[in-house]
Amino acid sequence: MTNSVRLHRVQQTLRRFEQDIPLLNMRVKDLSIERQESARRFAAELIEQTKAELARLMEEQPDDRPEAGHRISEPAD
């Protein structure tokens, strides 16, 4: 699997985790306060780990922008 595919999948996963927070709150509302807090902490830690993985993958992504010191090859005549 290429780095760009991994990057895309991690971005999707992060988006899903973040979008799920309101639903998580609904799912845990009948639990005890301690279990609600535990579930929310777990979700927050999972999101933080996913953000860290995304940052790592973005650092590994090749940077082909000209301002980054890389030349984009011009087509031959």
N, C-alpha and C positions, 0 to 999 in steps of 0.2 A: 504494500500500500504506500503510495507516495505521500510526502509530507503535506502537500496541498489537500489531499483527500482526508488525511487525519485532522488537519486544521479545520476543514469544513465540518467534519463530524463532531469535533469538540465544540465548535461554535454552536451547532444545532443543539447539542446536549446541554450546554450552558443556558441557551435561550429557553429550552424546555424546563429546566430546573427553576429558573427565575420566574417563568410564567406559572409554575405550579404552586408557588407560595400561597396565593389566596385559597387555592383548593386544599392545600395542606392544612391551613388554618381551619377550614370547614371540617376536614376529616378528623382532626384531633380535638375539636371543641368539646366532645363528650368525655374526654379522658381527664384524669386528674391533672392538676396544675403541673406537678412534677413531670408527668409523661408528656404533656404538651410542650413544656420547655425542652425536654430531652429531644423530642422529635424536631423542634425548630432549630436546636443547636446542631443536630445531625445534618439537617438540610443546609444550614449555613456553612458548616464545615465542608460538605460535599460541593457546594458552590465555590467556596474558596479554593479547594483542591482543583476544581475544573478550571477556574481562572488562572491558577498557577500553571497548569498543563497548557492552557491556551497561550500564555505568555512565553513559555518555553518553546512551543512549536513556532510561534511568530518570530522568535529570535533565530531559529534554525532556517526560517524561510529565506531563500536567496533574495537579495535586494538588487533589482535590475534598474533602479532609477538612475538616470544620469547624474543627478546631484549627489548620489552616494559614491561617486568616484568610478562608477562602471560605465563603460561605453556601450551604447546600443549600436550594433553594426548596421551600416548603411547598405542598402541593396546595391549590387554591382551593376554597372551600366551595360 
